[in-house]
Amino acid sequence: MEFTEQAAFLLHSRPYRENQVIVELLTENEGKVSAIGYVGKTQKSNKKGLLQPFLPLTVLLKGKANLKNLSRVEACQKSYALSGNFLYSGFYLNELLVRLLGEHISCQSLYLQYQNSIAALAKQEPIEQVLRQFETVLLEELGMCFDFSPVFESDQSHFYYLPEQGFIPALAKLNSPRYQREHIQEIALQAFSSSDVLRSYKILMRQVINHLLAGQPLNSRKLFNK
């Protein structure tokens, strides 16, 4: 079997056996992959310094099982320097991928969006737009595409979004976020005229992601609360 190097980012790592860790990687060719890495104490074998978030890597993975062996890892450029809320946003992206993305499914467009998002956060570009763009690409990868047609076809002023039904007119009071028609239309067109529209976008994406997580909280959100 032929093994080839590929670009990757570390999403998460945890101790395994002595001098070993289990890492979850987002790879350019194979999507999300779990692997065992050896972090010995010699300079030749020690990968610990490279197995850090937001550092662009080149990795060589071996093995037929779902849990691969991380045979080789090298840094291919400098780490993206994130701080404060930009760092927490990076952790948020990593946790979304760990929790929601299936393994061994090629997703090159999502990989590229992740790389661009981390680069944008390092440049301290507006966080809300970076996160919303990434969430949108992730949901598309998961097969969760919004059907905005009811919002354009109806003259109702407010709508609900129900995961099983999509957008429905707010004709009755439901225990669910209610969205202004104009806000949803601007989200569909990716034309954000105000902070109120971005706020509605954030609420909508949080509603969908919470549904996919079955209500389980994200640890990275707690960092923002602090």
C-alpha positions as CSV (number, residue, x, y, z in Angstrom):
1,M,0.0,0.0,0.0
2,E,1.3,3.4,-1.0
3,F,1.3,6.2,1.6
4,T,1.5,9.8,0.7
5,E,2.2,13.0,2.7
6,Q,-0.6,15.5,3.1
7,A,-1.3,18.8,4.7
8,A,-3.1,18.8,8.1
9,F,-4.0,20.7,11.2
10,L,-4.2,19.3,14.7
11,L,-7.7,19.6,16.1
12,H,-7.3,17.8,19.5
13,S,-4.9,15.5,21.3
14,R,-5.1,13.4,24.5
15,P,-2.6,11.2,26.3
16,Y,-2.8,7.5,25.4
17,R,-0.1,5.1,26.5
18,E,3.4,6.0,27.8
19,N,5.0,8.3,25.3
20,Q,1.9,8.2,23.0
21,V,-1.0,10.4,22.3
22,I,-4.2,10.1,20.2
23,V,-4.6,13.0,17.9
24,E,-7.5,14.1,15.8
25,L,-6.4,15.8,12.6
26,L,-8.1,17.7,9.8
27,T,-6.3,16.5,6.7
28,E,-6.4,17.9,3.2
29,N,-7.1,14.6,1.5
30,E,-8.8,12.3,4.0
31,G,-10.9,14.8,6.1
32,K,-10.9,14.1,9.8
33,V,-8.5,11.3,10.9
34,S,-7.6,9.9,14.3
35,A,-4.1,8.6,14.8
36,I,-1.6,7.4,17.4
37,G,1.5,9.6,17.7
38,Y,4.7,8.7,19.5
39,V,6.1,11.6,21.5
40,G,9.4,10.1,22.8
41,K,12.0,12.1,24.6
42,T,14.7,12.0,22.0
43,Q,15.1,14.8,19.6
44,K,14.5,12.5,16.6
45,S,11.3,11.0,17.9
46,N,9.8,13.9,19.8
47,K,6.7,15.2,17.9
48,K,5.1,16.9,20.9
49,G,6.4,20.4,20.0
50,L,4.7,20.0,16.6
51,L,1.4,18.6,17.7
52,Q,-0.1,22.0,18.5
53,P,-3.3,23.7,17.2
54,F,-3.1,26.2,14.4
55,L,0.3,25.0,13.1
56,P,0.2,24.0,9.4
57,L,1.6,20.5,9.2
58,T,2.6,17.9,6.7
59,V,1.8,14.4,8.0
60,L,2.3,10.8,6.9
61,L,-0.4,8.4,8.1
62,K,-0.1,4.6,7.9
63,G,-2.4,1.7,8.7
64,K,-5.6,0.2,7.5
65,A,-7.6,0.6,10.7
66,N,-9.7,3.6,11.6
67,L,-7.0,4.6,14.1
68,K,-4.0,5.4,12.0
69,N,-0.3,5.6,13.0
70,L,1.2,9.1,12.7
71,S,4.4,8.0,11.0
72,R,5.9,11.4,10.3
73,V,4.9,15.0,11.1
74,E,6.6,18.2,10.0
75,A,5.7,21.9,10.2
76,C,5.3,23.4,6.7
77,Q,5.1,27.0,7.8
78,K,4.9,29.2,10.9
79,S,2.0,28.7,13.4
80,Y,-0.9,31.1,13.1
81,A,-0.7,33.4,16.1
82,L,-4.1,33.8,17.8
83,S,-4.9,35.6,21.0
84,G,-7.9,36.6,23.1
85,N,-11.3,36.0,21.5
86,F,-9.5,35.2,18.2
87,L,-7.9,32.2,19.9
88,Y,-11.2,31.2,21.5
89,S,-12.8,31.4,18.1
90,G,-10.1,29.0,16.7
91,F,-10.8,26.6,19.6
92,Y,-14.5,26.9,18.7
93,L,-13.8,25.9,15.0
94,N,-11.7,22.9,16.2
95,E,-14.4,21.7,18.6
96,L,-17.1,21.9,15.9
97,L,-15.0,19.7,13.7
98,V,-14.2,17.2,16.4
99,R,-17.9,16.9,17.5
100,L,-19.7,17.1,14.2
101,L,-17.5,15.9,11.3
102,G,-17.4,12.2,10.4
103,E,-14.0,10.5,9.9
104,H,-12.3,9.5,6.6
105,I,-14.5,11.6,4.4
106,S,-12.7,13.8,2.0
107,C,-13.7,17.4,2.4
108,Q,-11.2,19.6,0.6
109,S,-13.4,22.7,0.4
110,L,-14.0,22.5,4.2
111,Y,-10.3,22.1,4.8
112,L,-9.6,25.2,2.7
113,Q,-12.3,27.1,4.5
114,Y,-10.7,26.1,7.8
115,Q,-7.3,27.3,6.7
116,N,-8.7,30.6,5.5
117,S,-10.6,31.1,8.7
118,I,-7.6,30.5,10.9
119,A,-5.6,32.9,8.7
120,A,-8.4,35.5,9.0
121,L,-8.5,35.2,12.8
122,A,-4.7,35.6,12.9
123,K,-5.2,38.9,11.0
124,Q,-7.9,39.8,13.5
125,E,-10.6,40.2,10.9
126,P,-14.2,40.6,12.2
127,I,-14.9,37.4,14.2
128,E,-18.6,37.1,13.5
129,Q,-18.3,37.0,9.8
130,V,-15.3,34.6,9.9
131,L,-17.3,32.2,12.2
132,R,-20.6,32.4,10.2
133,Q,-18.8,31.7,6.9
134,F,-17.1,28.7,8.4
135,E,-20.3,27.4,10.0
136,T,-22.1,27.7,6.6
137,V,-19.5,25.6,4.8
138,L,-19.4,23.0,7.6
139,L,-23.2,22.7,7.5
140,E,-23.1,22.3,3.7
141,E,-20.5,19.5,4.2
142,L,-22.9,17.8,6.6
143,G,-25.8,18.1,4.1
144,M,-27.6,20.9,6.0
145,C,-28.5,23.4,3.3
146,F,-31.0,26.1,4.0
147,D,-34.1,26.5,1.8
148,F,-34.7,30.2,1.8
149,S,-37.5,30.1,-0.8
150,P,-40.4,30.3,1.8
151,V,-39.0,33.6,3.1
152,F,-39.0,35.1,-0.4
153,E,-42.4,33.7,-1.4
154,S,-44.4,34.7,1.7
155,D,-45.2,38.3,2.8
156,Q,-45.2,37.3,6.5
157,S,-43.0,39.6,8.6
158,H,-41.5,37.0,10.9
159,F,-40.5,33.3,10.5
160,Y,-39.4,30.4,12.7
161,Y,-36.8,27.9,11.7
162,L,-37.6,24.3,12.6
163,P,-34.8,21.7,11.7
164,E,-37.3,19.2,10.4
165,Q,-39.4,21.7,8.4
166,G,-37.2,24.7,7.5
167,F,-38.5,28.2,7.6
168,I,-42.2,28.6,8.4
169,P,-44.3,31.7,8.9
170,A,-44.6,32.8,12.5
171,L,-48.4,32.5,12.6
172,A,-48.5,31.0,16.2
173,K,-46.3,31.5,19.2
174,L,-43.6,28.8,19.4
175,N,-40.8,28.2,21.9
176,S,-38.2,28.9,19.2
177,P,-36.2,32.0,18.0
178,R,-38.3,34.3,15.7
179,Y,-36.6,35.9,12.8
180,Q,-37.5,39.0,10.8
181,R,-38.2,38.3,7.2
182,E,-35.8,41.0,6.0
183,H,-33.0,39.6,8.1
184,I,-33.4,36.1,6.7
185,Q,-33.5,37.5,3.1
186,E,-30.2,39.3,3.7
187,I,-28.6,36.2,5.2
188,A,-29.7,34.2,2.1
189,L,-28.0,36.9,-0.1
190,Q,-25.0,37.1,2.2
191,A,-25.6,40.9,2.3
192,F,-25.3,42.2,5.8
193,S,-26.6,45.8,6.2
194,S,-26.5,46.0,10.0
195,S,-25.3,44.3,13.2
196,D,-28.9,43.2,13.8
197,V,-28.7,41.0,10.7
198,L,-25.4,39.5,11.9
199,R,-27.0,38.9,15.3
200,S,-29.9,37.0,13.6
201,Y,-27.4,35.0,11.6
202,K,-25.6,34.0,14.8
203,I,-28.8,33.0,16.5
204,L,-29.9,30.9,13.5
205,M,-26.5,29.1,13.2
206,R,-26.4,28.5,17.0
207,Q,-29.9,27.0,16.8
208,V,-29.0,24.6,14.0
209,I,-25.7,23.6,15.6
210,N,-27.3,23.0,19.0
211,H,-29.8,20.7,17.2
212,L,-26.9,18.8,15.6
213,L,-25.2,18.5,19.0
214,A,-28.4,17.2,20.6
215,G,-28.3,20.1,23.1
216,Q,-24.8,19.1,24.4
217,P,-22.8,22.3,25.3
218,L,-19.6,23.3,23.6
219,N,-16.7,23.8,26.0
220,S,-15.2,26.5,23.7
221,R,-18.2,28.7,24.2
222,K,-17.4,28.9,27.9
223,L,-14.2,30.7,27.1
224,F,-16.1,33.6,25.6
225,N,-18.3,33.8,28.6
226,K,-15.3,34.3,30.8
